[in-house]
Amino acid sequence: MSPLERFFWAIAPVQGRSIALVLGSTLVIALSGGIAVLFDPPRSFKTLLALIMLAAWLVGVCGMVGYFRWLFSPSSYRQSGTDSTRPKE
């Protein structure tokens, strides 16, 4: 899978995947930040942790875009098991 295909996969409007991406990136950011703050690692290791946190942030942004695409898509207005239409505005 090419990087562009992975990007489109990450921003696809799939609720479960989007939530997993956001929660996973939040966990990685919290763990990396905790390691950088609680321990006193060398400067090069702190730089590596900062790059990991930046990558996790980008993954989280892709997850949020996918979640918002799912949330505001016309199919999300339908209730499960019924053929209701979009709510009147």
C-alpha positions, 0 to 999 in steps of 0.5 A: 500500500502506497503512502497516498493509499494509506492516507486515504484509508486513514481519512475514510469515513469509518467510525470505528477506525477513526475512533481507534486512530484518535485514541491510539494517537492520544495514547502514544502522545501521552506515553511519549510525553510522560517518558520525556517529562518523568525521566531525563533521557538524552537530548537525542532520545527526546528528539526521537520522542518529539518526532514520534509525538508529531507522527502520532498527532498527524495520525490523530488528525487523519482519524478526526477528519475520517470521524467528521466525514462519517459524522456529517455524511448523509448516511449517518442521519439514518437510524439503524434498522429503519429507512428514515430520511434525513431530518428536516432543517 
